Amino acid sequence: MNGDVLYPVELLQRVLDDEKDNVLAVEAKQCGKEEVKVIEGAEERIVAIGKELIQENSLGEFIGVAKLSEAFNIQFTDSLSQLIEAGGKADYFEAAIHPLLAKIQLHYVDVSDLPCIEIDFLEDLDKAAELATSDLFKSQR
């Protein structure tokens, strides 16, 4: 989980309850240039991930919540090491996921119906504070 994202517990539960071993929470929407975009294939499978993807081709944004199997994490760790050794120390971790998509199935679960916010700026923090005090989060306080 990315630590700068506020979301209801229902979102996490939806990801954990998915029958697939490797699942990313995705908000289906038109994305901006700076968002981590995903492109979908058949059967809710992710075939590409990254900020550099063409916005018009993307399904939506990976919001930073995932369920990943032990097998995926072993290969992900190796992929991260290779990325760093190749000089990618400043790359986002999604750059290490992309090469794995041909080897391991990675799926998405649509969480577009649930509110979430990535907190990058002061304005985001204000919106997150408002969301956190809403009725949706009342049972989580």
C-alpha positions as a Markdown table, in Angstrom:
| # | Residue | x | y | z |
|---|---|---|---|---|
| 1 | Met | 0.0 | 0.0 | 0.0 |
| 2 | Asn | 1.1 | 3.5 | -0.7 |
| 3 | Gly | 1.2 | 5.5 | 2.5 |
| 4 | Asp | -0.2 | 8.7 | 0.9 |
| 5 | Val | -3.7 | 7.3 | 0.0 |
| 6 | Leu | -6.8 | 7.6 | 2.0 |
| 7 | Tyr | -9.6 | 5.1 | 1.3 |
| 8 | Pro | -12.4 | 3.3 | 3.1 |
| 9 | Val | -11.8 | -0.1 | 4.6 |
| 10 | Glu | -14.3 | -1.5 | 2.1 |
| 11 | Leu | -11.7 | -0.8 | -0.7 |
| 12 | Leu | -9.1 | -2.9 | 1.0 |
| 13 | Gln | -11.6 | -5.7 | 1.7 |
| 14 | Arg | -12.6 | -5.8 | -1.9 |
| 15 | Val | -8.9 | -6.3 | -3.0 |
| 16 | Leu | -8.3 | -8.9 | -0.3 |
| 17 | Asp | -11.5 | -10.8 | -1.1 |
| 18 | Asp | -10.7 | -11.1 | -4.8 |
| 19 | Glu | -10.2 | -14.7 | -5.7 |
| 20 | Lys | -7.1 | -13.9 | -7.8 |
| 21 | Asp | -3.6 | -14.0 | -6.2 |
| 22 | Asn | -2.3 | -10.8 | -7.7 |
| 23 | Val | -4.7 | -7.8 | -7.8 |
| 24 | Leu | -4.3 | -4.0 | -8.0 |
| 25 | Ala | -7.0 | -1.6 | -7.0 |
| 26 | Val | -7.8 | 0.6 | -10.1 |
| 27 | Glu | -10.0 | 3.6 | -10.4 |
| 28 | Ala | -11.4 | 3.5 | -13.9 |
| 29 | Lys | -11.2 | 7.1 | -15.2 |
| 30 | Gln | -9.4 | 9.4 | -17.6 |
| 31 | Cys | -5.9 | 9.9 | -16.2 |
| 32 | Gly | -3.5 | 12.8 | -16.2 |
| 33 | Lys | 0.1 | 12.7 | -17.2 |
| 34 | Glu | 1.4 | 12.1 | -13.6 |
| 35 | Glu | -0.9 | 9.3 | -12.6 |
| 36 | Val | 0.2 | 5.6 | -12.7 |
| 37 | Lys | -1.9 | 4.2 | -15.5 |
| 38 | Val | -2.8 | 0.7 | -16.4 |
| 39 | Ile | -3.9 | -0.9 | -19.6 |
| 40 | Glu | -6.2 | -3.9 | -19.5 |
| 41 | Gly | -6.2 | -7.1 | -21.4 |
| 42 | Ala | -8.7 | -10.0 | -21.4 |
| 43 | Glu | -10.3 | -11.2 | -18.1 |
| 44 | Glu | -9.4 | -8.1 | -16.1 |
| 45 | Arg | -5.7 | -8.7 | -16.6 |
| 46 | Ile | -3.2 | -5.8 | -16.6 |
| 47 | Val | -0.9 | -5.8 | -19.6 |
| 48 | Ala | 0.9 | -2.5 | -19.0 |
| 49 | Ile | 1.5 | -0.2 | -16.1 |
| 50 | Gly | 3.3 | 3.1 | -15.7 |
| 51 | Lys | 3.2 | 6.9 | -15.7 |
| 52 | Glu | 4.5 | 7.1 | -19.3 |
| 53 | Leu | 1.6 | 5.2 | -20.9 |
| 54 | Ile | -0.6 | 7.0 | -23.4 |
| 55 | Gln | -3.5 | 8.4 | -21.4 |
| 56 | Glu | -6.1 | 7.7 | -24.0 |
| 57 | Asn | -5.2 | 3.9 | -24.0 |
| 58 | Ser | -5.4 | 3.5 | -20.3 |
| 59 | Leu | -8.2 | 1.9 | -18.3 |
| 60 | Gly | -7.5 | 4.1 | -15.3 |
| 61 | Glu | -5.2 | 4.7 | -12.3 |
| 62 | Phe | -3.5 | 2.2 | -10.0 |
| 63 | Ile | -4.3 | 3.9 | -6.6 |
| 64 | Gly | -1.5 | 2.2 | -4.7 |
| 65 | Val | -3.4 | -0.7 | -3.0 |
| 66 | Ala | -2.5 | -4.3 | -4.0 |
| 67 | Lys | -2.6 | -7.9 | -3.0 |
| 68 | Leu | 0.5 | -9.8 | -4.3 |
| 69 | Ser | 1.4 | -13.4 | -3.9 |
| 70 | Glu | 4.7 | -14.7 | -2.5 |
| 71 | Ala | 5.7 | -15.9 | -6.0 |
| 72 | Phe | 5.0 | -12.4 | -7.4 |
| 73 | Asn | 7.0 | -10.7 | -4.7 |
| 74 | Ile | 10.0 | -13.0 | -5.2 |
| 75 | Gln | 10.1 | -12.0 | -8.9 |
| 76 | Phe | 9.3 | -8.4 | -8.1 |
| 77 | Thr | 12.3 | -8.2 | -5.7 |
| 78 | Asp | 14.6 | -9.6 | -8.4 |
| 79 | Ser | 13.1 | -7.1 | -10.9 |
| 80 | Leu | 13.6 | -4.2 | -8.5 |
| 81 | Ser | 17.3 | -5.3 | -8.1 |
| 82 | Gln | 17.8 | -5.4 | -11.8 |
| 83 | Leu | 16.2 | -2.0 | -12.3 |
| 84 | Ile | 18.5 | -0.5 | -9.7 |
| 85 | Glu | 21.6 | -2.1 | -11.1 |
| 86 | Ala | 20.7 | -0.8 | -14.5 |
| 87 | Gly | 20.7 | 2.8 | -13.1 |
| 88 | Gly | 17.0 | 3.1 | -12.4 |
| 89 | Lys | 17.3 | 4.3 | -8.8 |
| 90 | Ala | 15.0 | 7.2 | -9.4 |
| 91 | Asp | 12.3 | 5.1 | -11.2 |
| 92 | Tyr | 8.9 | 4.4 | -9.7 |
| 93 | Phe | 8.4 | 0.9 | -8.4 |
| 94 | Glu | 5.9 | 0.2 | -11.1 |
| 95 | Ala | 8.8 | 0.1 | -13.6 |
| 96 | Ala | 9.8 | -3.1 | -11.9 |
| 97 | Ile | 6.3 | -4.5 | -12.2 |
| 98 | His | 6.0 | -3.9 | -16.0 |
| 99 | Pro | 8.6 | -6.6 | -17.0 |
| 100 | Leu | 6.8 | -9.2 | -14.9 |
| 101 | Leu | 3.5 | -8.8 | -16.7 |
| 102 | Ala | 4.6 | -11.4 | -19.4 |
| 103 | Lys | 5.5 | -13.9 | -16.7 |
| 104 | Ile | 2.9 | -13.6 | -14.0 |
| 105 | Gln | -0.8 | -12.7 | -14.3 |
| 106 | Leu | -1.6 | -9.5 | -12.6 |
| 107 | His | -5.3 | -8.5 | -12.5 |
| 108 | Tyr | -7.2 | -5.4 | -11.3 |
| 109 | Val | -10.3 | -4.8 | -9.3 |
| 110 | Asp | -12.4 | -1.8 | -10.1 |
| 111 | Val | -12.8 | 0.5 | -7.1 |
| 112 | Ser | -14.2 | 3.5 | -9.0 |
| 113 | Asp | -17.4 | 3.4 | -6.9 |
| 114 | Leu | -15.4 | 4.0 | -3.7 |
| 115 | Pro | -13.8 | 7.4 | -2.6 |
| 116 | Cys | -10.1 | 7.6 | -2.4 |
| 117 | Ile | -7.6 | 10.4 | -2.5 |
| 118 | Glu | -3.8 | 10.5 | -3.0 |
| 119 | Ile | -2.3 | 13.2 | -0.7 |
| 120 | Asp | 0.4 | 15.0 | -2.6 |
| 121 | Phe | -0.4 | 18.6 | -2.0 |
| 122 | Leu | -1.9 | 20.8 | 0.7 |
| 123 | Glu | -5.2 | 20.9 | -1.2 |
| 124 | Asp | -5.3 | 17.1 | -1.2 |
| 125 | Leu | -4.8 | 17.1 | 2.6 |
| 126 | Asp | -7.8 | 19.4 | 3.0 |
| 127 | Lys | -9.9 | 17.2 | 0.8 |
| 128 | Ala | -8.7 | 14.1 | 2.7 |
| 129 | Ala | -9.6 | 15.7 | 6.0 |
| 130 | Glu | -13.1 | 16.4 | 4.7 |
| 131 | Leu | -13.5 | 12.8 | 3.4 |
| 132 | Ala | -12.2 | 11.3 | 6.7 |
| 133 | Thr | -14.9 | 13.1 | 8.7 |
| 134 | Ser | -17.7 | 12.0 | 6.3 |
| 135 | Asp | -20.2 | 9.4 | 7.2 |
| 136 | Leu | -18.4 | 6.8 | 5.1 |
| 137 | Phe | -15.5 | 6.8 | 7.5 |
| 138 | Lys | -17.5 | 7.2 | 10.7 |
| 139 | Ser | -17.3 | 3.4 | 11.5 |
| 140 | Gln | -13.5 | 3.5 | 11.0 |
| 141 | Arg | -12.8 | 6.1 | 13.6 |
